[in-house]
């Protein structure tokens, strides 16, 4: 089986990613907190800087004379600085700034979602859930908040609520693939492979260059014993990204399931070339070498069991 992070590490990684996505939306994409409007302070040149320390310095300069700015800019300065504090792991100052921003704009879905992401990154799932709930109540089309809340439900073990939020997130943002990839993975985990295939197929339709959608769909076909369809999907994923290690290992497993040990070994070897410490590929390549040797000795095709396929969805 392709190597997995332990559950705690995966949860932490998901929280960091969700936080980054929502903060990115809050600071650069959402109308309520987009570019400052007619800012007075020269600190604005740094208040949206990618470097956290630069951003803190710039936003602090703006905030020192915050009364000179319009309400939009006041909220933006606090949220931008909050995001910088969060990036540094300084949650106390981040939450203080989110609170100031909400005093200025208490009906901002984006600010609640951004604070929810901070709670999520901190590991406070209940706090994050409360903020995401509020963000969604204020804006039913906040796709980032829906996707983030789905991750909370998932972490809490409520898969049906997670899937409901993912379905809604996919509807409100018809270009987004993240809800579909996550829904596909959850359906796959439930062994509902047909619904998983449908989700991965829609993701592939939305983004023709999304290798993870092909890899995920291939994993479902593999689980159903449809090895030729699985190989076709893994081929498609690798055509998009020739160095996609997960797809290489998955295709090796599919070849292995078809007793084509030579093709399987070639894919395991390619995966090892890309990631020399990958245990699954090491073991797979060694297994194939042993089985190929047995075949070469004139013995009947040896018994073998291929591992489960993996897919990327976070």
Secondary structure in CASP SS format (residue, H / E / C, confidence):
PFRMAT SS
TARGET T0000
AUTHOR 0000-0000-0000
METHOD secondary structure of the structure
MODEL  1
X C 1.00
X C 1.00
X C 1.00
X C 1.00
X C 1.00
X C 1.00
X H 1.00
X H 1.00
X H 1.00
X H 1.00
X H 1.00
X H 1.00
X H 1.00
X H 1.00
X H 1.00
X H 1.00
X H 1.00
X H 1.00
X H 1.00
X H 1.00
X H 1.00
X H 1.00
X H 1.00
X H 1.00
X H 1.00
X H 1.00
X H 1.00
X H 1.00
X H 1.00
X C 1.00
X H 1.00
X H 1.00
X H 1.00
X C 1.00
X C 1.00
X C 1.00
X C 1.00
X C 1.00
X C 1.00
X C 1.00
X C 1.00
X C 1.00
X C 1.00
X H 1.00
X H 1.00
X H 1.00
X H 1.00
X C 1.00
X C 1.00
X C 1.00
X C 1.00
X H 1.00
X H 1.00
X H 1.00
X H 1.00
X H 1.00
X H 1.00
X H 1.00
X H 1.00
X H 1.00
X H 1.00
X H 1.00
X H 1.00
X H 1.00
X C 1.00
X H 1.00
X H 1.00
X H 1.00
X C 1.00
X C 1.00
X H 1.00
X H 1.00
X H 1.00
X H 1.00
X H 1.00
X H 1.00
X H 1.00
X H 1.00
X H 1.00
X H 1.00
X H 1.00
X H 1.00
X H 1.00
X H 1.00
X H 1.00
X H 1.00
X H 1.00
X C 1.00
X C 1.00
X C 1.00
X H 1.00
X H 1.00
X H 1.00
X H 1.00
X H 1.00
X H 1.00
X H 1.00
X H 1.00
X H 1.00
X H 1.00
X H 1.00
X H 1.00
X H 1.00
X H 1.00
X C 1.00
X C 1.00
X C 1.00
X C 1.00
X H 1.00
X H 1.00
X H 1.00
X H 1.00
X H 1.00
X H 1.00
X H 1.00
X H 1.00
X H 1.00
X H 1.00
X H 1.00
X H 1.00
X H 1.00
X H 1.00
X C 1.00
X C 1.00
X H 1.00
X H 1.00
X H 1.00
X H 1.00
X H 1.00
X H 1.00
X H 1.00
X H 1.00
X H 1.00
X H 1.00
X H 1.00
X H 1.00
X H 1.00
X H 1.00
X C 1.00
X C 1.00
X C 1.00
X C 1.00
X H 1.00
X H 1.00
X H 1.00
X H 1.00
X H 1.00
X H 1.00
X H 1.00
X H 1.00
X H 1.00
X H 1.00
X H 1.00
X H 1.00
X H 1.00
X C 1.00
X C 1.00
X C 1.00
X H 1.00
X H 1.00
X H 1.00
X H 1.00
X H 1.00
X H 1.00
X H 1.00
X H 1.00
X H 1.00
X H 1.00
X H 1.00
X H 1.00
X H 1.00
X H 1.00
X C 1.00
X C 1.00
X C 1.00
X C 1.00
X C 1.00
X H 1.00
X H 1.00
X H 1.00
X H 1.00
X H 1.00
X H 1.00
X H 1.00
X H 1.00
X H 1.00
X H 1.00
X H 1.00
X H 1.00
X C 1.00
X C 1.00
X C 1.00
X H 1.00
X H 1.00
X H 1.00
X H 1.00
X H 1.00
X H 1.00
X H 1.00
X H 1.00
X H 1.00
X H 1.00
X H 1.00
X H 1.00
X H 1.00
X H 1.00
X C 1.00
X C 1.00
X C 1.00
X C 1.00
X H 1.00
X H 1.00
X H 1.00
X H 1.00
X H 1.00
X H 1.00
X H 1.00
X H 1.00
X H 1.00
X H 1.00
X H 1.00
X H 1.00
X H 1.00
X C 1.00
X C 1.00
X C 1.00
X H 1.00
X H 1.00
X H 1.00
X H 1.00
X H 1.00
X H 1.00
X H 1.00
X H 1.00
X H 1.00
X H 1.00
X H 1.00
X H 1.00
X H 1.00
X H 1.00
X C 1.00
X C 1.00
X C 1.00
X C 1.00
X H 1.00
X H 1.00
X H 1.00
X H 1.00
X H 1.00
X H 1.00
X H 1.00
X H 1.00
X H 1.00
X H 1.00
X H 1.00
X H 1.00
X H 1.00
X C 1.00
X C 1.00
X C 1.00
X H 1.00
X H 1.00
X H 1.00
X H 1.00
X H 1.00
X H 1.00
X H 1.00
X H 1.00
X H 1.00
X H 1.00
X H 1.00
X H 1.00
X H 1.00
X H 1.00
X C 1.00
X C 1.00
X C 1.00
X C 1.00
X H 1.00
X H 1.00
X H 1.00
X H 1.00
X H 1.00
X H 1.00
X H 1.00
X H 1.00
X H 1.00
X H 1.00
X H 1.00
X H 1.00
X H 1.00
X H 1.00
X H 1.00
X H 1.00
X H 1.00
X H 1.00
X C 1.00
X C 1.00
X C 1.00
X C 1.00
X C 1.00
X C 1.00
X C 1.00
X C 1.00
X C 1.00
X C 1.00
X C 1.00
X C 1.00
X C 1.00
X C 1.00
X C 1.00
X C 1.00
X C 1.00
X C 1.00
END
